[in-house]
Amino acid sequence: MKSKWFWIFMLLLAVCLMVIGFITQDIRMWIVALAIGLLIRYQAHDILFGKYEKRLQVKREAYEKMRRKKQQKENSDPSL
């Protein structure tokens, strides 16, 4: 169950069930969609969103580095 396409299909299935459940006002479809969503969250989150989170982490680190550098520059500037 580590196929990326399987989990993408499951994600689309959950979205479809949620939309259909909303239109038909069937709470059981919402519960099934929620269960599929939780299954995806705990079983396939790294497979589906791993690359995105790595890129986001690199950007966060670069931003933090820039912010720390700017703070150090402001703290060491005697003209303030």
C-alpha positions in Angstrom: 0.0 0.0 0.0 2.9 2.4 -0.7 1.8 3.2 -4.2 1.4 7.0 -4.7 -1.3 6.5 -7.3 -3.4 4.4 -4.9 -3.3 7.1 -2.3 -4.1 9.8 -4.8 -7.1 7.7 -5.9 -8.2 7.3 -2.2 -7.9 11.1 -1.7 -10.0 11.8 -4.8 -12.5 9.1 -3.6 -12.7 10.9 -0.2 -13.4 14.2 -1.8 -16.1 12.8 -4.1 -17.8 11.0 -1.1 -17.7 14.3 0.8 -19.2 16.3 -2.0 -21.9 13.6 -2.8 -22.6 13.3 0.9 -23.1 17.1 1.2 -25.4 17.1 -1.8 -27.5 14.2 -0.6 -27.2 15.1 3.0 -26.0 11.6 3.9 -23.9 11.6 7.1 -22.6 8.1 6.4 -20.7 9.3 3.3 -19.2 12.1 5.3 -18.0 9.6 8.0 -16.5 7.3 5.3 -14.8 10.2 3.7 -13.4 11.3 7.1 -12.2 7.7 7.8 -10.4 7.7 4.4 -8.9 11.1 5.1 -7.6 9.9 8.5 -6.2 6.8 6.9 -4.4 8.9 4.3 -3.2 11.3 7.0 -1.6 8.5 9.1 -0.5 6.1 6.4 0.4 8.1 3.3 1.2 11.6 4.3 4.9 11.2 3.7 4.4 9.6 0.3 2.0 12.3 -0.9 3.4 15.5 0.8 7.0 14.6 1.6 8.6 16.6 -1.1 6.4 19.6 -0.5 7.3 19.6 3.2 11.0 19.3 2.5 10.9 22.3 0.1 8.9 24.2 2.7 11.4 23.4 5.4 14.3 24.7 3.3 12.4 27.9 2.7 11.7 28.3 6.4 15.3 27.8 7.3 16.4 30.3 4.7 13.9 32.8 6.1 14.9 32.2 9.7 18.6 32.7 8.7 17.8 35.9 6.9 15.7 37.2 9.8 18.5 36.4 12.4 21.0 38.1 10.2 18.8 41.2 9.9 18.3 41.2 13.7 22.0 41.0 14.4 22.6 43.8 12.0 20.0 46.0 13.7 21.3 45.1 17.1 24.9 45.9 16.2 24.0 49.2 14.4 25.1 52.1 16.8 23.2 54.7 14.9 19.9 53.6 16.5 
